[in-house]
Amino acid sequence: MSFKLSRRSLDRLEGIDDGLQAVVKMAITLTKTDFGVVQGMRTIEQQKELVASGASQTMKSKHLDGKAFDIMAFVNGRASWELNLYDDLADAIKEAAINLNVPICWGAAWAVPEKGYPMDIRKWEGTMEEAMNAYIDLRRSEGKRPFIDGPHFELID
């Protein structure tokens, strides 16, 4: 089955980097799980609210300058936050990023050993689930808690 982005998702991509838009538009044709774009550009006010609520950790979000997007998985037309769906979606986004040569970091695999930070998903030789697990292992080995943001993708400058 092939999916397509809704008008709402396309509207949420407005103002986002052209390369990121192209990746999202290709990824929806490659994925086995439907998804929509839930966040593109943010205002400073929106970001302040998200930081205050704990939903975001920084005021330096790439959403402020059009270099990030968040997605939501849909199963049988219903939204789902199940993490295993997001590593599958990240595989489709990785494939699109490779095809379009767009450097992207995924919010569930910020860094992995030998690949640095931010980790360009195009350079990971394996599934995105494996990349996420490598990131979790790395953070734990450093005595730090991993920050998993499965719906988030951002352009690497």
C-alpha positions as CSV (number, residue, x, y, z in Angstrom):
1,M,0.0,0.0,0.0
2,S,1.2,3.5,-0.8
3,F,0.4,6.4,1.4
4,K,0.3,10.1,0.7
5,L,0.5,13.2,2.8
6,S,-2.6,15.0,3.7
7,R,-3.2,18.7,3.0
8,R,-2.7,19.4,6.7
9,S,0.7,17.7,6.7
10,L,1.7,19.6,3.5
11,D,0.7,22.8,5.1
12,R,2.8,22.0,8.2
13,L,5.8,21.6,5.9
14,E,5.5,25.2,4.8
15,G,8.7,27.2,5.7
16,I,10.7,24.0,6.2
17,D,14.0,23.5,4.4
18,D,13.3,22.3,0.8
19,G,15.6,19.2,1.2
20,L,13.6,18.1,4.3
21,Q,10.3,18.6,2.5
22,A,11.5,16.4,-0.3
23,V,12.6,13.7,2.2
24,V,9.2,13.7,3.9
25,K,7.4,13.6,0.5
26,M,9.5,10.6,-0.7
27,A,9.4,8.8,2.7
28,I,5.6,8.6,2.7
29,T,5.8,6.6,-0.6
30,L,8.4,4.2,0.9
31,T,7.0,3.5,4.3
32,K,4.8,0.5,5.4
33,T,3.3,2.7,8.1
34,D,1.2,5.8,7.4
35,F,2.3,9.0,9.0
36,G,1.5,12.7,9.0
37,V,3.5,15.8,9.8
38,V,2.5,17.2,13.2
39,Q,5.0,20.0,13.6
40,G,7.2,22.0,11.3
41,M,8.0,25.6,12.0
42,R,7.5,27.0,15.5
43,T,7.3,30.5,16.9
44,I,9.5,31.6,19.8
45,E,6.3,31.7,21.9
46,Q,5.4,28.1,21.0
47,Q,8.9,27.0,21.9
48,K,8.9,28.8,25.2
49,E,5.6,27.0,26.1
50,L,7.1,23.6,25.1
51,V,10.2,24.1,27.2
52,A,8.1,25.3,30.2
53,S,5.9,22.2,29.9
54,G,8.9,19.9,29.6
55,A,7.9,18.8,26.1
56,S,11.1,20.3,24.7
57,Q,14.6,20.7,26.3
58,T,16.0,23.7,24.5
59,M,15.2,27.2,23.2
60,K,17.7,26.4,20.4
61,S,15.2,24.2,18.6
62,K,15.7,23.7,14.8
63,H,12.0,24.0,14.5
64,L,12.5,27.8,14.9
65,D,14.5,28.1,11.7
66,G,12.8,25.5,9.5
67,K,15.3,22.8,9.9
68,A,13.2,20.2,11.8
69,F,9.9,18.3,11.6
70,D,7.9,15.9,13.8
71,I,5.7,13.1,12.5
72,M,3.0,11.0,13.9
73,A,2.3,7.3,13.0
74,F,-1.1,6.2,12.0
75,V,-2.4,2.6,12.3
76,N,-5.8,1.9,10.8
77,G,-6.4,5.7,10.8
78,R,-5.6,6.2,14.5
79,A,-2.6,8.0,15.9
80,S,0.0,5.9,17.7
81,W,3.0,6.8,19.7
82,E,4.4,3.2,19.8
83,L,8.1,3.6,19.5
84,N,8.6,0.5,17.3
85,L,6.5,2.3,14.6
86,Y,8.9,5.2,14.6
87,D,12.0,3.2,14.1
88,D,10.3,1.7,11.0
89,L,9.3,5.2,9.8
90,A,12.9,6.3,10.4
91,D,14.0,3.5,8.1
92,A,11.9,5.1,5.3
93,I,13.2,8.6,6.1
94,K,16.7,7.2,6.1
95,E,16.1,5.7,2.6
96,A,14.7,9.0,1.3
97,A,17.6,11.0,2.9
98,I,20.1,8.7,1.1
99,N,18.3,8.9,-2.2
100,L,18.1,12.7,-2.0
101,N,21.5,13.2,-0.2
102,V,20.0,15.2,2.7
103,P,21.9,14.9,6.0
104,I,19.4,14.2,8.7
105,C,19.6,13.3,12.4
106,W,16.8,11.3,14.1
107,G,15.6,12.2,17.6
108,A,16.0,8.6,18.9
109,A,19.6,8.2,17.7
110,W,21.3,11.5,18.4
111,A,24.7,10.0,18.5
112,V,26.3,6.6,18.2
113,P,29.9,5.3,18.7
114,E,32.3,6.3,15.9
115,K,29.5,8.3,14.1
116,G,29.6,11.3,16.3
117,Y,26.9,13.9,17.2
118,P,24.7,14.6,15.5
119,M,24.6,11.3,13.8
120,D,23.7,11.5,10.1
121,I,21.2,8.6,9.6
122,R,22.5,8.2,6.0
123,K,25.8,6.9,7.4
124,W,24.3,4.2,9.7
125,E,24.8,0.8,8.3
126,G,21.9,-1.0,9.7
127,T,18.3,-0.4,10.8
128,M,17.3,2.6,12.7
129,E,16.2,0.4,15.5
130,E,19.8,-0.7,15.8
131,A,20.9,2.9,15.7
132,M,18.5,3.8,18.5
133,N,19.8,0.9,20.6
134,A,23.4,1.9,20.0
135,Y,22.5,5.4,21.1
136,I,20.8,4.1,24.3
137,D,23.9,1.9,25.0
138,L,26.2,4.9,24.5
139,R,24.3,7.2,26.8
140,R,24.1,4.5,29.5
141,S,27.8,3.8,29.2
142,E,28.4,7.5,29.9
143,G,26.1,7.3,32.9
144,K,23.5,9.5,31.2
145,R,19.8,9.0,30.4
146,P,19.1,8.7,26.7
147,F,16.7,11.3,25.3
148,I,14.4,9.5,22.9
149,D,12.3,11.7,20.6
150,G,11.1,9.1,18.0
151,P,8.9,11.5,16.0
152,H,11.6,14.2,15.6
153,F,14.0,14.6,12.6
154,E,16.3,17.5,11.9
155,L,18.7,18.8,9.3
156,I,22.3,18.5,10.1
157,D,24.1,21.8,9.2
